Amino acid sequence: MPAIVDDPKPGRDLEILVDAERIARRVRDLGAEISDDYRGKPLRLVGILMGAWVFLADLIRQLDLDNVSVDFLGLASYGGAAQSSGEVRITKDLDLSLEGMDVLVVEDILDTGETFHYLRGVLEAHKPKSLRLVTLLDKAARRTRPIRADYVGFTIPNSFVVGYGLDYAQNYRQLPDVRILSPAPNLGERP
């Protein structure tokens, strides 16, 4: 049975969904798969802030490639609420050119697909040679857009998850694993 951990916010529990050991094994496997696919090619990783930075840091150390560069793009669609507003805004733009590059977008979670649908349009305007997506978590049950990741760490149920970079109102990013926050925050709830 997954461990239940007390949450610093009264009335909530944090049940481990994917433990740190399973994450480490899967990130190693993803690193090997991506390395095979991009061997001999320069690769630009684009991490989506703020949730993907932990995953990106672990993933890049598993890549057996000679020419890997990193950039970050900040997006916001949740604010302090528990559900996406549906409106995506850029909070930090790219620093490096993507033109003619093989680009791999690194996401923490693929949920409705709305954010990546928007993001794909933004990135394609930069004229990359190729554009692919790796996500740690895929919550396919909530998909409203026909988006598929090229590389998936774990397919998860429709639960509100935190940890390993994912947050609720800027809390829980430091957890070493992915946990279900329960009861889930109410839609529109502010911390």
C-alpha positions as CSV (number, residue, x, y, z in Angstrom):
1,M,0.0,0.0,0.0
2,P,1.4,3.5,-0.9
3,A,2.6,5.5,2.0
4,I,0.5,8.3,3.4
5,V,2.5,11.4,4.5
6,D,1.1,14.3,6.5
7,D,0.7,17.5,4.6
8,P,1.8,20.8,6.2
9,K,-1.7,22.1,5.2
10,P,-4.2,20.6,7.6
11,G,-6.7,18.2,6.2
12,R,-4.7,17.0,3.2
13,D,-2.7,13.8,2.7
14,L,0.0,13.0,0.2
15,E,-0.1,9.5,-1.1
16,I,2.9,8.3,-3.1
17,L,1.8,7.4,-6.6
18,V,5.3,7.0,-8.3
19,D,8.2,6.6,-5.9
20,A,11.7,8.1,-6.4
21,E,13.2,4.7,-7.3
22,R,10.7,4.0,-10.1
23,I,11.2,7.6,-11.4
24,A,15.0,7.2,-11.5
25,R,14.7,3.8,-13.4
26,R,12.3,5.3,-15.9
27,V,14.3,8.4,-16.4
28,R,17.4,6.2,-17.1
29,D,15.3,4.3,-19.7
30,L,14.0,7.5,-21.3
31,G,17.6,8.8,-21.5
32,A,18.8,5.7,-23.3
33,E,15.9,5.8,-25.8
34,I,16.3,9.5,-26.5
35,S,20.1,9.0,-26.9
36,D,19.5,6.2,-29.4
37,D,17.1,8.4,-31.4
38,Y,19.4,11.5,-31.5
39,R,22.8,9.9,-31.7
40,G,25.1,12.0,-33.9
41,K,22.7,15.0,-34.0
42,P,22.8,18.2,-32.0
43,L,19.8,18.3,-29.7
44,R,18.2,21.3,-28.0
45,L,16.2,20.5,-24.8
46,V,13.5,23.1,-24.0
47,G,12.3,22.8,-20.5
48,I,8.9,24.2,-19.6
49,L,9.0,26.2,-16.4
50,M,8.3,25.8,-13.7
51,G,7.4,22.2,-13.3
52,A,9.8,20.4,-15.6
53,W,13.2,21.6,-14.3
54,V,13.7,18.7,-11.9
55,F,12.8,16.1,-14.6
56,L,15.0,17.9,-17.1
57,A,18.0,18.0,-14.7
58,D,17.8,14.2,-14.1
59,L,17.1,13.4,-17.8
60,I,20.0,15.4,-19.2
61,R,22.4,13.5,-17.0
62,Q,21.1,10.2,-18.6
63,L,21.7,11.3,-22.2
64,D,24.7,9.8,-23.9
65,L,25.0,12.5,-26.5
66,D,27.9,14.8,-27.4
67,N,26.0,17.9,-28.4
68,V,23.1,18.8,-26.1
69,S,22.0,22.3,-25.2
70,V,19.3,23.6,-22.9
71,D,16.9,26.5,-22.9
72,F,13.8,27.2,-20.9
73,L,10.4,28.6,-21.7
74,G,8.1,29.8,-18.9
75,L,4.4,29.3,-19.3
76,A,1.5,29.9,-17.0
77,S,-2.0,28.6,-17.2
78,Y,-2.9,27.8,-13.6
79,G,-1.9,30.8,-11.5
80,G,-2.8,29.9,-7.9
81,A,-5.8,27.8,-8.9
82,A,-6.2,24.1,-9.0
83,Q,-7.5,24.0,-12.5
84,S,-6.0,25.6,-15.6
85,S,-7.6,28.9,-16.6
86,G,-7.4,27.7,-20.3
87,E,-5.4,30.9,-21.1
88,V,-1.7,30.3,-21.6
89,R,0.8,33.1,-21.2
90,I,4.6,33.2,-21.7
91,T,6.4,34.2,-18.5
92,K,9.9,33.6,-19.8
93,D,10.9,33.5,-23.4
94,L,13.6,31.5,-25.1
95,D,17.2,32.7,-25.0
96,L,18.5,30.6,-27.9
97,S,17.5,30.2,-31.5
98,L,15.6,27.0,-32.5
99,E,16.0,27.5,-36.2
100,G,17.2,24.3,-37.9
101,M,17.6,22.5,-34.5
102,D,16.2,19.1,-33.4
103,V,14.2,20.2,-30.4
104,L,12.9,18.1,-27.6
105,V,10.4,19.8,-25.3
106,V,10.6,18.5,-21.7
107,E,7.3,18.7,-19.8
108,D,6.4,17.6,-16.3
109,I,2.8,16.6,-17.1
110,L,0.7,16.3,-20.2
111,D,-2.9,16.9,-19.1
112,T,-5.6,18.4,-21.4
113,G,-3.1,19.0,-24.2
114,E,-4.2,22.7,-24.4
115,T,-0.9,24.1,-23.2
116,F,1.2,21.9,-25.6
117,H,-1.2,22.7,-28.4
118,Y,-0.4,26.4,-27.8
119,L,3.3,25.8,-27.2
120,R,3.7,23.8,-30.4
121,G,2.4,26.7,-32.5
122,V,4.9,29.1,-30.7
123,L,7.8,26.8,-31.2
124,E,7.1,25.9,-34.8
125,A,7.2,29.6,-35.6
126,H,10.9,29.4,-34.6
127,K,11.5,26.9,-37.5
128,P,13.1,23.9,-35.8
129,K,14.3,21.0,-37.9
130,S,12.2,18.7,-35.7
131,L,10.0,19.1,-32.7
132,R,9.2,16.3,-30.2
133,L,7.9,16.0,-26.7
134,V,9.0,14.1,-23.6
135,T,6.7,14.2,-20.6
136,L,7.3,12.6,-17.2
137,L,3.5,12.1,-16.6
138,D,0.7,11.6,-19.1
139,K,-2.8,12.1,-17.7
140,A,-4.6,10.9,-20.9
141,A,-8.0,10.7,-19.3
142,R,-8.2,14.5,-19.3
143,R,-7.1,15.1,-22.9
144,T,-9.2,17.6,-24.8
145,R,-6.7,18.0,-27.7
146,P,-5.3,15.1,-29.8
147,I,-1.8,15.5,-28.4
148,R,0.6,12.5,-28.0
149,A,4.0,12.7,-26.4
150,D,6.9,11.0,-28.2
151,Y,8.3,9.8,-24.9
152,V,6.3,9.1,-21.7
153,G,7.5,8.4,-18.3
154,F,4.3,7.2,-16.7
155,T,0.6,7.2,-17.6
156,I,-1.3,8.3,-14.4
157,P,-4.9,8.4,-13.3
158,N,-7.0,11.6,-13.2
159,S,-5.7,12.7,-9.8
160,F,-4.2,15.9,-8.6
161,V,-0.5,15.2,-8.3
162,V,2.5,17.1,-6.8
163,G,6.2,16.5,-6.2
164,Y,9.3,16.0,-8.3
165,G,8.9,19.5,-9.6
166,L,5.1,19.6,-9.8
167,D,3.4,22.0,-7.4
168,Y,0.2,23.2,-5.9
169,A,0.5,27.0,-5.4
170,Q,4.3,26.7,-5.4
171,N,4.4,24.0,-2.7
172,Y,5.6,20.4,-2.8
173,R,8.1,20.8,-5.7
174,Q,10.8,19.5,-3.4
175,L,9.2,16.0,-2.8
176,P,11.4,13.3,-4.3
177,D,8.4,11.4,-5.8
178,V,5.1,12.0,-7.4
179,R,2.2,12.1,-4.9
180,I,-1.6,12.4,-5.0
181,L,-2.8,15.4,-3.1
182,S,-6.0,14.5,-1.4
183,P,-8.5,15.7,-1.0
184,A,-7.8,17.4,-4.3
185,P,-8.0,21.2,-4.3
186,N,-11.5,22.5,-5.2
187,L,-11.7,24.1,-8.6
188,G,-10.7,27.7,-8.3
189,E,-9.5,27.2,-4.8
190,R,-6.7,29.5,-3.7
191,P,-4.2,28.3,-1.2
